[in-house]
Amino acid sequence: MMKARVKQHSSAFAPAFLPAPGSPLGPGERALTAFVADDDGTFNYAQPLAARRGIVLMRLVPRACFERTATTGGFVVGLCNPLTGERHVAPPLQCCTCLGRHVNDYAILIAADCNVDERPSSSGRFAFSRLLLTGHHQDDRHLYLHSYSGATRSWSARATRLHSDQFRMAGADAAVVHRGAAHWLYFDVRRPKDARYDLYVLRAEAPFLCVSGDGRRLSIASVHATRVEVWTQQHGDDDDDGDYTAWLRTQSIQIPPAQRLADYSFRFHVNKGAMLAMYKYNGDGDGDGAVLVVDIERKVVEKVMDCSPDLGYRSCVPYEMDLPEFFL
């Protein structure tokens, strides 16, 4: 797991990796700067946002902005690959669409995503290709899509996606990239008679939804206090009939009594399509927190590690590292 810690005594903290119990890396934290060069302190106060294929996306916050708890000078993000040492610091996004809390979600694309027929890298080392960000304009309430190219190290012109008053995001901020397309899940908050029928509506009675990709189909995990229900798309993206509206409830995974989720707040992250990491903690800040993993393929819920809010974690995202590649 990768996490950021709160500021203590005006000292700068770069994000750190917190290995799961039993990891060959040992029990201690490992600073990001031990893997990626950061002589200029760019990653100090960085907030991890998402990780995919070994690539980490972070929001970069200058110290002056951190201490004022306000963002000025645009929204700045950085990406790095601890396995290869690759790093990118994107130019600031100056538009009001992308100031602080108005950024909604992210997608990290690698070179293979642009060619769905390309075989996955056998080495486990993936080169960053493109970053997608969506955010809403605080004046016209439209959602806009921004694209950053790793090749040109520049942002493209923004594109309009949806009206943010009509749709509300559900589940993880990080997209599932499946067969060359980035997927997010949204709630339709309009009245039924105003619904758009070119969008499929899945009625699931649960407050938390996440999207995951499994092979050639997409799945949606509907999380309840005692179980996780999985809805699977019945037509893959390579089908020719163009009918992608059929979804069926294909699994129901029971959560063990000791790990029930009632009366807790959650954060969800999708990793490798079949993994759903849930951070549970008491909403009032008391008590212990924990990292749980729902393995959709094995139909089990496992506690990976304790993660108490008292440790000062400001944000955290799951990060999977290929250890043989790391030690080569």
N, C-alpha and C positions, 0 to 999 in steps of 0.2 A: 504494500500500500504506500502511496506517495501522499505526503501531507505538508501543509504549511502551518507554522506556529505563530502565535501572537507575539507582538513586540514586547520585549522585556528590557527595562532600564535603557531604552533608546538604542539597543544593539540591533544590528541587522541580521536577519535570519533568512538564508536561502532555503527553499523547500528541501525536504529530506525523505529518504525511503525508510519505511519501517517494515522490516521483513516479518513474514508470518512465523509463528513458533515452529521450530524445527528446520528453518531454512539454512542451507549451507553457508549463507552469508553471515550467520550468527545473529544474536539477539539485539545488537545495538543499532542505532540509527546510522544511516549513511547519507551524508549531504549530497545534494545534486551536483555541487561543484567538485566533488571527488571524481565524477564521471565526465563532466562537460566543463571546459575551460570558461572561467568567468572572472578574468583579472580586473575588469572595470566595474564589477559589482552590479551588473545589469539584473541579475536574478535575485538580488536582495529584496525582500518583502514580496516576492512573486507569489501569486495565488494559483495553484493548480486548478485547471478547469476540466480537462479531459485527457485521456490517453488512449491510443490505439496503435496496434502493430509496433509497439516499442517507442512510439513518438509521443512526447508530452507537450500539451498546450497549456500555457500559463498566461495569466494577466500580469503585466509588469506595472508596478506602482512606484513612481519616484518617491524617495523618502519624504520630501516636502508635502506631497499629496497625501501620503499615508498619515502623517502627523496631523494634517488638517481634516482628515476623514472626508475629503472632497476630491473629485477628479477634475483636473484641468489639463489643457493641452491635448485633448483627444484620448481615444481608447487605444492602449498599446498592448500588444500581445507578443509573446515569444514562443518558439517551438524548438525542441531539441530531441536528440536521440542518444540516450546514455550509452548504447552499445557502440555506436559509430563516432560519437562526438560531434555529429552534425548539429548546427544551431542556426536559427533564423530569428531576427528581431524585425518585425514588420513595421513599416512607417505608421505613425499615428493616424487613426481615423478621426478627422476633425469634425465631422457632421454630428449634429445633436442626436442622430439616430443611435449612435454607438457610445454614448456617455454612460458609464457605470451600469446601473441597474437596468437600463433600457436594452442591453444586449440579451437576447433570449436563448440562442442555442448555437451549437458548433458542429462542424464535421471535419475530420482530418482525413485527407485522401492521400493515398500512395500511388506510385506510378502504375501498379498493376490494376488499380481501380478504373483507369481510363481505357483498359482493354480487358473486357470480361473473359475473353478466351485465353488470356495469358496464364501460364501455369504459375502458382505461388512460388515465391522464392524458397529454394531448398535450404538456404543458409539461415533463414529467420531474420535477416537484416533487411529492413525495408527503407527505401528512400522516400522522403517527404516530397509530395507533388503540389498539393493545393489545400488551402484552408477556406472553409465556408463559414460565415457568420451571419446570423439574422438578428435584426434589432428593429424596434419600432420608433417612429418619429413622434416625439411628444406633442406635436402640433396637429398632424393630420391622422395619427393613430394607424398608419399603414405599417405593415411589416416589410422590411427591405432585406434583400440578400446581397452580401458583399463577398467577393472572391479574391483571395490572395494567392499569387503564383510563386512557388518556390524557385522557378526558373528565372523569372524577371524580377523577383523580389519587389513586387508592386501590387496595388489593389486595382481591381477593375471597377468600372462604373457600377453603381448600385442598381439593383433590379427590384421591382415591386412584386411581393408575393401575395399577401392576404391582408384583409382589414383586421387589425388586432382587436377591435370591438366585437367581431363576429366569432373569433376562434381563440381559445385559451389553451396554452400548451399543457400537456399531461406527460408525466414520467420524466425520464432523464433528459438533461440538456444536450448531451452528446448524441449525435445521430447514429443510427445503424446504417452502415454502408453495405449495400447488398446489390451485387451484379451491376456495379457502376453507378448506382443512384444512392443519394442520401435520404434516409427516411426519418421523419419525426412524427409524433402522435399528438393530435390536438383534440380538445373538446369543442363541439359545436354548441355555442351558448345562445343561439337564436331560437325563436319559436319554431315548432315543427313545420308550419306552413311556409316559413321562409327558408327552409333548408335547401342547400344545393344538392341536386340529385346526381350530379356528376362525381360527388364524393360519397364513398361508402360509409354508412353509419353503423357502428357496432355498439349495441346497447349492453354494457357490462355494469353490473351493480357493485362497483368497488371504487373507492376514492383514489386509488393509485394504479396507474397503468404504465407499462414500459414496453418498448418494441425490441424484439430480438430477431436475428436472422439465423436460420438453420438450413444450410445447404441451399436448395433452390426455392425455398418458401420462407415467408415471413411469419413470425408468431408474435402474439401479444400476451403478456403475462398480467393477469388481473389478480392483485394482491389483496387478500382478506386477512383478518386477524388470525385465523386458524388454518388457512389453506391458500394455495396459489393455483389459480385456474389458467390453463394455457389454451388460447384460441389460435388456430393455424389456418393460414391462407390455403385454399384448396386448389389454386391455380398458380403455378410458378411464373416468374417473369419471362420465361422462354416459351410459354404456351402461345399458340397462334390465334386462339379464339378471342383474345382481348377481354375475357370476362374475369375480372379480378375481385368480384364482389362477394364470393362465397367464402365465408369463414365458419369453422366449426370448433366447438370446444372439444379438444382432443385429450386433455390431461387434467387431473386434479391431484395436486401434491399436498399432502397433509403436513402441517408444521408441528413438530414435537411440542408437547405441553411446556417444556422448559424454555422454549424459544418463541412462545406465542407473542403476537405483536400488538395486543390490545393495550390502549393507554400509552402508546409510545409515538414519537415522531420518527419519520424515516427519511432516508435519502437513498436513491436507487441509481445504480450504474450498470450498464450492460457491457459485458466484455466477452469477446469471441462468440457472440450470438446466443450461446446456450447458458451463459452465466449471468446471474442477477445478484449483485452485491447490495446488501441492505445494512445501513447503519442505524441501529435502534438506540434511542436514548430517551430518558424522561423529559417531557416537554418543559418542566420547570427547572431543569438543569441539575436535579438531584439524582443520585444513584449512578450505577455503572452503565456504560454503553458497550456495544458489541458489534462486530462485523459478522454478518451471516451471509452465506452463499446458497442460492437456490440453483442446483444443478438440474436443469430441465431434462437433460438426456437420461440421467440416472434416477430422476424423481426423488431426490433427497434434499433436505435442508440441513446445512452444517454450520456450526459456529466455528469461525476461523480464529478469532482473537478477540480479546477485550480491547476496548477503545473508550476509556473514560473521558468525559468532557473536562474533567479536572486537569488533564494533561495539557490543556491549552491548545488543542487542535482548532485552527480557524477554518480550514477546508481540507478535504482529502478526497482522493480518487484511487480506485484500484489500478494497479500496474502489474502486468505479467511480464517477467523477464525470462528469456531463454538462457538458463545458466551455462550450458555447454558453450553457447556463443559468447557469453560474457567472459568466460575464462580462457577462450582461445586468443 
